Amino acid sequence: RGCHIAPSLLQLYKSNKIRTTKYSFLSFLPKNVFEQLHRFANVYFIFLAALNFVPVVEAFQPEIALVPIVLVLSLTALKDICEDYRRFKTDRLINGLLCRMWSKVGQDFH
């Protein structure tokens, strides 16, 4: 026995897909930078690197001061990409699984 539901009726309901990813392709850069700037250490080292561009307080070459913070921000972004891709793959696997539905009429799963 088959069950047919009108397509217009299906549009009334939300999707039942699971989505645990934090980022989309377009939102990665702004969201990631926003999250990383909420860490005090990152803001502190960016401030020190920017301060090094002021000639009066310059301790060493300004470009050298950028290397550690750019490296830390880049590695953290790469880690976040890998974690989010892992979540995406798990979501796709879970959303592709078959499920059983409870029937009130038959008081059984089918």
Distance bins in CASP14 RR format, pairs under 12 A and 6 or more apart:
PFRMAT RR
TARGET T0000
AUTHOR 0000-0000-0000
RMODE 2
METHOD distances of the structure
MODEL  1
1 103 0 0 0 0 0 1 0 0 0 0 0
1 105 0 0 0 0 0 1 0 0 0 0 0
1 106 0 0 0 0 0 1 0 0 0 0 0
1 110 0 0 0 0 1 0 0 0 0 0 0
2 110 0 0 0 0 0 1 0 0 0 0 0
3 9 0 0 0 0 0 1 0 0 0 0 0
3 10 0 0 0 0 0 1 0 0 0 0 0
3 101 0 0 0 0 1 0 0 0 0 0 0
3 103 0 0 0 0 1 0 0 0 0 0 0
3 105 0 0 0 0 0 1 0 0 0 0 0
3 110 0 0 0 0 1 0 0 0 0 0 0
4 10 0 0 0 0 0 1 0 0 0 0 0
5 11 0 0 0 0 0 1 0 0 0 0 0
5 12 0 0 0 0 0 1 0 0 0 0 0
5 13 0 0 0 0 1 0 0 0 0 0 0
6 12 0 0 0 0 1 0 0 0 0 0 0
6 13 0 0 0 0 0 1 0 0 0 0 0
7 13 0 0 0 0 0 1 0 0 0 0 0
10 16 0 0 0 0 0 1 0 0 0 0 0
15 95 0 0 0 0 1 0 0 0 0 0 0
16 94 0 0 0 0 0 1 0 0 0 0 0
16 95 0 0 0 0 1 0 0 0 0 0 0
16 96 0 0 0 0 0 1 0 0 0 0 0
16 97 0 0 0 0 0 1 0 0 0 0 0
16 99 0 0 0 0 1 0 0 0 0 0 0
16 101 0 0 0 0 0 1 0 0 0 0 0
17 88 0 0 0 0 0 1 0 0 0 0 0
17 91 1 0 0 1 0 0 0 0 0 0 0
17 92 0 0 0 0 1 0 0 0 0 0 0
17 94 0 0 0 0 1 0 0 0 0 0 0
17 95 1 0 1 0 0 0 0 0 0 0 0
17 96 0 0 0 0 1 0 0 0 0 0 0
17 97 0 0 0 0 0 1 0 0 0 0 0
17 99 0 0 0 0 0 1 0 0 0 0 0
18 87 0 0 0 0 1 0 0 0 0 0 0
18 88 0 0 0 0 0 1 0 0 0 0 0
18 90 0 0 0 0 1 0 0 0 0 0 0
18 91 1 0 1 0 0 0 0 0 0 0 0
18 92 0 0 0 0 1 0 0 0 0 0 0
18 93 0 0 0 0 1 0 0 0 0 0 0
18 94 1 0 1 0 0 0 0 0 0 0 0
18 95 1 0 1 0 0 0 0 0 0 0 0
18 96 0 0 0 0 1 0 0 0 0 0 0
18 97 0 0 0 0 0 1 0 0 0 0 0
18 99 0 0 0 0 0 1 0 0 0 0 0
19 84 0 0 0 0 0 1 0 0 0 0 0
19 87 0 0 0 0 1 0 0 0 0 0 0
19 88 0 0 0 0 1 0 0 0 0 0 0
19 90 0 0 0 0 0 1 0 0 0 0 0
19 91 1 0 1 0 0 0 0 0 0 0 0
19 92 0 0 0 0 0 1 0 0 0 0 0
19 94 0 0 0 0 0 1 0 0 0 0 0
19 95 0 0 0 0 1 0 0 0 0 0 0
20 83 0 0 0 0 0 1 0 0 0 0 0
20 84 0 0 0 0 1 0 0 0 0 0 0
20 85 0 0 0 0 0 1 0 0 0 0 0
20 86 0 0 0 0 1 0 0 0 0 0 0
20 87 1 0 1 0 0 0 0 0 0 0 0
20 88 0 0 0 0 1 0 0 0 0 0 0
20 89 0 0 0 0 0 1 0 0 0 0 0
20 90 1 0 0 1 0 0 0 0 0 0 0
20 91 1 0 1 0 0 0 0 0 0 0 0
20 92 0 0 0 0 0 1 0 0 0 0 0
20 93 0 0 0 0 0 1 0 0 0 0 0
20 94 0 0 0 0 1 0 0 0 0 0 0
20 95 0 0 0 0 0 1 0 0 0 0 0
21 27 0 0 0 0 0 1 0 0 0 0 0
21 28 0 0 0 0 0 1 0 0 0 0 0
21 31 0 0 0 0 0 1 0 0 0 0 0
21 80 0 0 0 0 0 1 0 0 0 0 0
21 81 0 0 0 0 0 1 0 0 0 0 0
21 83 0 0 0 0 1 0 0 0 0 0 0
21 84 1 0 1 0 0 0 0 0 0 0 0
21 85 0 0 0 0 1 0 0 0 0 0 0
21 86 0 0 0 0 1 0 0 0 0 0 0
21 87 1 0 1 0 0 0 0 0 0 0 0
21 88 1 0 1 0 0 0 0 0 0 0 0
21 89 0 0 0 0 1 0 0 0 0 0 0
21 90 0 0 0 0 1 0 0 0 0 0 0
21 91 1 0 0 1 0 0 0 0 0 0 0
21 92 0 0 0 0 0 1 0 0 0 0 0
21 95 0 0 0 0 0 1 0 0 0 0 0
22 28 0 0 0 0 1 0 0 0 0 0 0
22 31 1 0 0 1 0 0 0 0 0 0 0
22 32 0 0 0 0 1 0 0 0 0 0 0
22 34 0 0 0 0 0 1 0 0 0 0 0
22 35 0 0 0 0 1 0 0 0 0 0 0
22 80 1 0 0 1 0 0 0 0 0 0 0
22 81 0 0 0 0 0 1 0 0 0 0 0
22 83 0 0 0 0 1 0 0 0 0 0 0
22 84 1 0 1 0 0 0 0 0 0 0 0
22 85 0 0 0 0 0 1 0 0 0 0 0
22 86 0 0 0 0 0 1 0 0 0 0 0
22 87 1 0 0 1 0 0 0 0 0 0 0
22 88 0 0 0 0 0 1 0 0 0 0 0
22 91 0 0 0 0 0 1 0 0 0 0 0
23 29 0 0 0 0 1 0 0 0 0 0 0
23 30 0 0 0 0 1 0 0 0 0 0 0
23 31 1 0 1 0 0 0 0 0 0 0 0
23 32 1 0 0 1 0 0 0 0 0 0 0
23 33 0 0 0 0 0 1 0 0 0 0 0
23 34 0 0 0 0 0 1 0 0 0 0 0
23 35 0 0 0 0 1 0 0 0 0 0 0
23 77 0 0 0 0 0 1 0 0 0 0 0
23 80 1 0 0 1 0 0 0 0 0 0 0
23 81 0 0 0 0 1 0 0 0 0 0 0
23 82 0 0 0 0 0 1 0 0 0 0 0
23 83 0 0 0 0 1 0 0 0 0 0 0
23 84 1 0 1 0 0 0 0 0 0 0 0
23 85 0 0 0 0 1 0 0 0 0 0 0
23 87 0 0 0 0 1 0 0 0 0 0 0
23 88 0 0 0 0 1 0 0 0 0 0 0
24 30 0 0 0 0 0 1 0 0 0 0 0
24 31 0 0 0 0 1 0 0 0 0 0 0
24 32 0 0 0 0 0 1 0 0 0 0 0
24 84 0 0 0 0 1 0 0 0 0 0 0
24 88 0 0 0 0 0 1 0 0 0 0 0
25 31 0 0 0 0 0 1 0 0 0 0 0
25 81 0 0 0 0 0 1 0 0 0 0 0
25 84 0 0 0 0 0 1 0 0 0 0 0
25 85 0 0 0 0 0 1 0 0 0 0 0
25 88 0 0 0 0 0 1 0 0 0 0 0
26 32 0 0 0 0 0 1 0 0 0 0 0
27 33 0 0 0 0 0 1 0 0 0 0 0
27 34 0 0 0 0 1 0 0 0 0 0 0
27 35 0 0 0 0 0 1 0 0 0 0 0
27 80 0 0 0 0 0 1 0 0 0 0 0
27 84 0 0 0 0 0 1 0 0 0 0 0
28 34 0 0 0 0 0 1 0 0 0 0 0
28 35 0 0 0 0 0 1 0 0 0 0 0
28 36 0 0 0 0 0 1 0 0 0 0 0
28 77 0 0 0 0 1 0 0 0 0 0 0
28 78 0 0 0 0 0 1 0 0 0 0 0
28 80 1 0 0 1 0 0 0 0 0 0 0
28 81 1 0 0 1 0 0 0 0 0 0 0
28 83 0 0 0 0 0 1 0 0 0 0 0
28 84 1 0 0 1 0 0 0 0 0 0 0
28 85 0 0 0 0 0 1 0 0 0 0 0
28 88 0 0 0 0 0 1 0 0 0 0 0
29 35 0 0 0 0 0 1 0 0 0 0 0
29 36 0 0 0 0 0 1 0 0 0 0 0
29 73 0 0 0 0 0 1 0 0 0 0 0
29 77 0 0 0 0 1 0 0 0 0 0 0
29 80 0 0 0 0 0 1 0 0 0 0 0
29 81 0 0 0 0 0 1 0 0 0 0 0
30 36 0 0 0 0 0 1 0 0 0 0 0
30 37 0 0 0 0 0 1 0 0 0 0 0
30 77 0 0 0 0 0 1 0 0 0 0 0
31 37 0 0 0 0 0 1 0 0 0 0 0
31 38 0 0 0 0 0 1 0 0 0 0 0
31 77 0 0 0 0 0 1 0 0 0 0 0
31 80 0 0 0 0 1 0 0 0 0 0 0
31 81 0 0 0 0 0 1 0 0 0 0 0
31 84 0 0 0 0 0 1 0 0 0 0 0
32 38 0 0 0 0 0 1 0 0 0 0 0
32 39 0 0 0 0 0 1 0 0 0 0 0
32 42 0 0 0 0 0 1 0 0 0 0 0
32 73 0 0 0 0 1 0 0 0 0 0 0
32 74 0 0 0 0 0 1 0 0 0 0 0
32 75 0 0 0 0 0 1 0 0 0 0 0
32 76 1 0 0 1 0 0 0 0 0 0 0
32 77 1 0 1 0 0 0 0 0 0 0 0
32 78 0 0 0 0 0 1 0 0 0 0 0
32 79 0 0 0 0 0 1 0 0 0 0 0
32 80 1 0 1 0 0 0 0 0 0 0 0
32 81 0 0 0 0 1 0 0 0 0 0 0
32 83 0 0 0 0 0 1 0 0 0 0 0
32 84 0 0 0 0 1 0 0 0 0 0 0
33 39 0 0 0 0 0 1 0 0 0 0 0
33 42 0 0 0 0 1 0 0 0 0 0 0
33 43 0 0 0 0 0 1 0 0 0 0 0
33 46 0 0 0 0 0 1 0 0 0 0 0
33 73 1 0 0 1 0 0 0 0 0 0 0
33 74 0 0 0 0 0 1 0 0 0 0 0
33 76 0 0 0 0 0 1 0 0 0 0 0
33 77 0 0 0 0 1 0 0 0 0 0 0
33 80 0 0 0 0 0 1 0 0 0 0 0
34 42 0 0 0 0 0 1 0 0 0 0 0
34 43 0 0 0 0 0 1 0 0 0 0 0
34 77 0 0 0 0 0 1 0 0 0 0 0
34 80 0 0 0 0 0 1 0 0 0 0 0
35 42 0 0 0 0 1 0 0 0 0 0 0
35 73 0 0 0 0 0 1 0 0 0 0 0
35 76 0 0 0 0 1 0 0 0 0 0 0
35 77 0 0 0 0 1 0 0 0 0 0 0
35 79 0 0 0 0 0 1 0 0 0 0 0
35 80 1 0 0 1 0 0 0 0 0 0 0
35 84 0 0 0 0 0 1 0 0 0 0 0
36 42 1 0 1 0 0 0 0 0 0 0 0
36 43 0 0 0 0 1 0 0 0 0 0 0
36 45 0 0 0 0 0 1 0 0 0 0 0
36 46 0 0 0 0 1 0 0 0 0 0 0
36 69 0 0 0 0 1 0 0 0 0 0 0
36 70 0 0 0 0 0 1 0 0 0 0 0
36 72 0 0 0 0 1 0 0 0 0 0 0
36 73 1 0 1 0 0 0 0 0 0 0 0
36 74 0 0 0 0 0 1 0 0 0 0 0
36 75 0 0 0 0 0 1 0 0 0 0 0
36 76 1 0 0 1 0 0 0 0 0 0 0
36 77 1 0 0 1 0 0 0 0 0 0 0
36 79 0 0 0 0 0 1 0 0 0 0 0
36 80 0 0 0 0 1 0 0 0 0 0 0
37 43 1 0 0 1 0 0 0 0 0 0 0
37 44 0 0 0 0 0 1 0 0 0 0 0
37 45 0 0 0 0 0 1 0 0 0 0 0
37 46 1 0 0 1 0 0 0 0 0 0 0
37 47 0 0 0 0 0 1 0 0 0 0 0
37 69 0 0 0 0 0 1 0 0 0 0 0
37 73 0 0 0 0 1 0 0 0 0 0 0
37 76 0 0 0 0 0 1 0 0 0 0 0
38 76 0 0 0 0 0 1 0 0 0 0 0
39 45 0 0 0 0 1 0 0 0 0 0 0
39 46 0 0 0 0 0 1 0 0 0 0 0
39 69 0 0 0 0 0 1 0 0 0 0 0
39 72 0 0 0 0 1 0 0 0 0 0 0
39 73 0 0 0 0 1 0 0 0 0 0 0
39 76 0 0 0 0 1 0 0 0 0 0 0
40 46 0 0 0 0 0 1 0 0 0 0 0
40 47 0 0 0 0 0 1 0 0 0 0 0
41 47 0 0 0 0 0 1 0 0 0 0 0
41 48 0 0 0 0 0 1 0 0 0 0 0
41 68 0 0 0 0 0 1 0 0 0 0 0
41 69 0 0 0 0 1 0 0 0 0 0 0
41 72 0 0 0 0 1 0 0 0 0 0 0
41 73 0 0 0 0 0 1 0 0 0 0 0
41 76 0 0 0 0 0 1 0 0 0 0 0
42 48 0 0 0 0 0 1 0 0 0 0 0
42 49 0 0 0 0 0 1 0 0 0 0 0
42 68 0 0 0 0 0 1 0 0 0 0 0
42 69 1 0 0 1 0 0 0 0 0 0 0
42 70 0 0 0 0 0 1 0 0 0 0 0
42 71 0 0 0 0 0 1 0 0 0 0 0
42 72 1 0 0 1 0 0 0 0 0 0 0
42 73 1 0 0 1 0 0 0 0 0 0 0
42 74 0 0 0 0 0 1 0 0 0 0 0
42 75 0 0 0 0 0 1 0 0 0 0 0
42 76 0 0 0 0 1 0 0 0 0 0 0
42 77 0 0 0 0 0 1 0 0 0 0 0
43 49 0 0 0 0 0 1 0 0 0 0 0
43 50 0 0 0 0 0 1 0 0 0 0 0
43 69 0 0 0 0 1 0 0 0 0 0 0
43 72 0 0 0 0 0 1 0 0 0 0 0
43 73 0 0 0 0 0 1 0 0 0 0 0
44 50 0 0 0 0 0 1 0 0 0 0 0
44 51 0 0 0 0 0 1 0 0 0 0 0
44 68 0 0 0 0 0 1 0 0 0 0 0
44 69 0 0 0 0 1 0 0 0 0 0 0
44 72 0 0 0 0 0 1 0 0 0 0 0
45 51 0 0 0 0 0 1 0 0 0 0 0
45 52 0 0 0 0 0 1 0 0 0 0 0
45 65 0 0 0 0 1 0 0 0 0 0 0
45 66 0 0 0 0 1 0 0 0 0 0 0
45 67 0 0 0 0 0 1 0 0 0 0 0
45 68 1 0 0 1 0 0 0 0 0 0 0
45 69 1 0 1 0 0 0 0 0 0 0 0
45 70 0 0 0 0 1 0 0 0 0 0 0
45 71 0 0 0 0 0 1 0 0 0 0 0
45 72 1 0 0 1 0 0 0 0 0 0 0
45 73 0 0 0 0 1 0 0 0 0 0 0
46 52 0 0 0 0 0 1 0 0 0 0 0
46 53 0 0 0 0 0 1 0 0 0 0 0
46 65 0 0 0 0 1 0 0 0 0 0 0
46 66 0 0 0 0 1 0 0 0 0 0 0
46 68 0 0 0 0 0 1 0 0 0 0 0
46 69 1 0 1 0 0 0 0 0 0 0 0
46 70 0 0 0 0 1 0 0 0 0 0 0
46 72 0 0 0 0 0 1 0 0 0 0 0
46 73 0 0 0 0 1 0 0 0 0 0 0
47 53 0 0 0 0 0 1 0 0 0 0 0
47 54 0 0 0 0 0 1 0 0 0 0 0
47 57 0 0 0 0 0 1 0 0 0 0 0
47 65 0 0 0 0 0 1 0 0 0 0 0
47 69 0 0 0 0 1 0 0 0 0 0 0
48 54 0 0 0 0 0 1 0 0 0 0 0
48 57 0 0 0 0 1 0 0 0 0 0 0
48 58 0 0 0 0 0 1 0 0 0 0 0
48 59 0 0 0 0 1 0 0 0 0 0 0
48 60 0 0 0 0 0 1 0 0 0 0 0
48 62 0 0 0 0 0 1 0 0 0 0 0
48 64 0 0 0 0 0 1 0 0 0 0 0
48 65 1 0 0 1 0 0 0 0 0 0 0
48 66 0 0 0 0 0 1 0 0 0 0 0
48 68 0 0 0 0 1 0 0 0 0 0 0
48 69 0 0 0 0 1 0 0 0 0 0 0
49 57 0 0 0 0 0 1 0 0 0 0 0
49 58 0 0 0 0 0 1 0 0 0 0 0
49 59 0 0 0 0 0 1 0 0 0 0 0
49 60 0 0 0 0 0 1 0 0 0 0 0
49 61 0 0 0 0 0 1 0 0 0 0 0
49 62 1 0 0 1 0 0 0 0 0 0 0
49 63 0 0 0 0 1 0 0 0 0 0 0
49 64 0 0 0 0 1 0 0 0 0 0 0
49 65 1 0 1 0 0 0 0 0 0 0 0
49 66 1 0 1 0 0 0 0 0 0 0 0
49 67 0 0 0 0 1 0 0 0 0 0 0
49 68 0 0 0 0 1 0 0 0 0 0 0
49 69 1 0 1 0 0 0 0 0 0 0 0
49 70 0 0 0 0 1 0 0 0 0 0 0
49 71 0 0 0 0 0 1 0 0 0 0 0
49 72 0 0 0 0 0 1 0 0 0 0 0
49 73 0 0 0 0 0 1 0 0 0 0 0
50 57 0 0 0 0 0 1 0 0 0 0 0
50 58 0 0 0 0 0 1 0 0 0 0 0
50 62 0 0 0 0 1 0 0 0 0 0 0
50 65 0 0 0 0 1 0 0 0 0 0 0
50 66 0 0 0 0 1 0 0 0 0 0 0
50 69 0 0 0 0 1 0 0 0 0 0 0
51 57 1 0 1 0 0 0 0 0 0 0 0
51 58 0 0 0 0 1 0 0 0 0 0 0
51 59 0 0 0 0 1 0 0 0 0 0 0
51 60 0 0 0 0 0 1 0 0 0 0 0
51 62 0 0 0 0 1 0 0 0 0 0 0
51 65 0 0 0 0 1 0 0 0 0 0 0
51 66 0 0 0 0 0 1 0 0 0 0 0
52 58 1 0 1 0 0 0 0 0 0 0 0
52 59 1 0 0 1 0 0 0 0 0 0 0
52 60 1 0 0 1 0 0 0 0 0 0 0
52 61 1 0 0 1 0 0 0 0 0 0 0
52 62 1 0 1 0 0 0 0 0 0 0 0
52 63 0 0 0 0 1 0 0 0 0 0 0
52 64 0 0 0 0 1 0 0 0 0 0 0
52 65 1 0 1 0 0 0 0 0 0 0 0
52 66 0 0 0 0 1 0 0 0 0 0 0
52 67 0 0 0 0 0 1 0 0 0 0 0
52 68 0 0 0 0 0 1 0 0 0 0 0
52 69 0 0 0 0 0 1 0 0 0 0 0
53 59 0 0 0 0 0 1 0 0 0 0 0
53 60 0 0 0 0 0 1 0 0 0 0 0
53 61 0 0 0 0 0 1 0 0 0 0 0
53 62 1 0 1 0 0 0 0 0 0 0 0
53 63 0 0 0 0 1 0 0 0 0 0 0
53 64 0 0 0 0 0 1 0 0 0 0 0
53 65 0 0 0 0 1 0 0 0 0 0 0
53 66 0 0 0 0 1 0 0 0 0 0 0
54 62 0 0 0 0 1 0 0 0 0 0 0
54 65 0 0 0 0 0 1 0 0 0 0 0
55 62 0 0 0 0 1 0 0 0 0 0 0
57 65 0 0 0 0 0 1 0 0 0 0 0
58 64 0 0 0 0 0 1 0 0 0 0 0
58 65 0 0 0 0 1 0 0 0 0 0 0
59 65 1 0 0 1 0 0 0 0 0 0 0
60 66 0 0 0 0 0 1 0 0 0 0 0
60 67 0 0 0 0 0 1 0 0 0 0 0
61 67 0 0 0 0 1 0 0 0 0 0 0
63 69 0 0 0 0 0 1 0 0 0 0 0
63 70 0 0 0 0 0 1 0 0 0 0 0
64 70 0 0 0 0 0 1 0 0 0 0 0
64 71 0 0 0 0 0 1 0 0 0 0 0
65 71 0 0 0 0 0 1 0 0 0 0 0
66 72 0 0 0 0 0 1 0 0 0 0 0
66 73 0 0 0 0 0 1 0 0 0 0 0
66 74 0 0 0 0 0 1 0 0 0 0 0
67 73 0 0 0 0 0 1 0 0 0 0 0
67 74 0 0 0 0 0 1 0 0 0 0 0
68 74 0 0 0 0 0 1 0 0 0 0 0
68 75 0 0 0 0 0 1 0 0 0 0 0
69 75 0 0 0 0 0 1 0 0 0 0 0
69 76 0 0 0 0 0 1 0 0 0 0 0
70 76 0 0 0 0 0 1 0 0 0 0 0
70 77 0 0 0 0 0 1 0 0 0 0 0
71 77 0 0 0 0 0 1 0 0 0 0 0
71 78 0 0 0 0 0 1 0 0 0 0 0
72 78 0 0 0 0 0 1 0 0 0 0 0
72 79 0 0 0 0 0 1 0 0 0 0 0
73 79 0 0 0 0 0 1 0 0 0 0 0
73 80 0 0 0 0 0 1 0 0 0 0 0
74 80 0 0 0 0 0 1 0 0 0 0 0
74 81 0 0 0 0 0 1 0 0 0 0 0
75 81 0 0 0 0 0 1 0 0 0 0 0
75 82 0 0 0 0 0 1 0 0 0 0 0
76 82 0 0 0 0 0 1 0 0 0 0 0
76 83 0 0 0 0 0 1 0 0 0 0 0
77 83 0 0 0 0 0 1 0 0 0 0 0
77 84 0 0 0 0 0 1 0 0 0 0 0
78 84 0 0 0 0 0 1 0 0 0 0 0
78 85 0 0 0 0 0 1 0 0 0 0 0
79 85 0 0 0 0 0 1 0 0 0 0 0
79 86 0 0 0 0 0 1 0 0 0 0 0
80 86 0 0 0 0 0 1 0 0 0 0 0
80 87 0 0 0 0 0 1 0 0 0 0 0
81 87 0 0 0 0 0 1 0 0 0 0 0
81 88 0 0 0 0 0 1 0 0 0 0 0
82 88 0 0 0 0 0 1 0 0 0 0 0
82 89 0 0 0 0 0 1 0 0 0 0 0
83 89 0 0 0 0 0 1 0 0 0 0 0
83 90 0 0 0 0 0 1 0 0 0 0 0
84 90 0 0 0 0 0 1 0 0 0 0 0
84 91 0 0 0 0 0 1 0 0 0 0 0
85 91 0 0 0 0 0 1 0 0 0 0 0
85 92 0 0 0 0 0 1 0 0 0 0 0
86 92 0 0 0 0 0 1 0 0 0 0 0
86 93 0 0 0 0 0 1 0 0 0 0 0
87 93 0 0 0 0 0 1 0 0 0 0 0
87 94 0 0 0 0 0 1 0 0 0 0 0
88 94 0 0 0 0 0 1 0 0 0 0 0
88 95 0 0 0 0 0 1 0 0 0 0 0
89 95 0 0 0 0 0 1 0 0 0 0 0
89 96 0 0 0 0 0 1 0 0 0 0 0
90 96 0 0 0 0 0 1 0 0 0 0 0
90 97 0 0 0 0 0 1 0 0 0 0 0
91 97 0 0 0 0 0 1 0 0 0 0 0
98 109 0 0 0 0 0 1 0 0 0 0 0
98 110 0 0 0 0 0 1 0 0 0 0 0
99 109 0 0 0 0 1 0 0 0 0 0 0
99 110 0 0 0 0 0 1 0 0 0 0 0
100 108 0 0 0 0 1 0 0 0 0 0 0
100 109 1 0 1 0 0 0 0 0 0 0 0
100 110 1 0 0 1 0 0 0 0 0 0 0
101 108 0 0 0 0 1 0 0 0 0 0 0
101 109 1 0 0 1 0 0 0 0 0 0 0
101 110 1 0 0 1 0 0 0 0 0 0 0
102 108 1 0 0 1 0 0 0 0 0 0 0
102 109 1 0 1 0 0 0 0 0 0 0 0
102 110 0 0 0 0 1 0 0 0 0 0 0
103 109 1 0 0 1 0 0 0 0 0 0 0
103 110 1 0 1 0 0 0 0 0 0 0 0
104 110 0 0 0 0 0 1 0 0 0 0 0
END
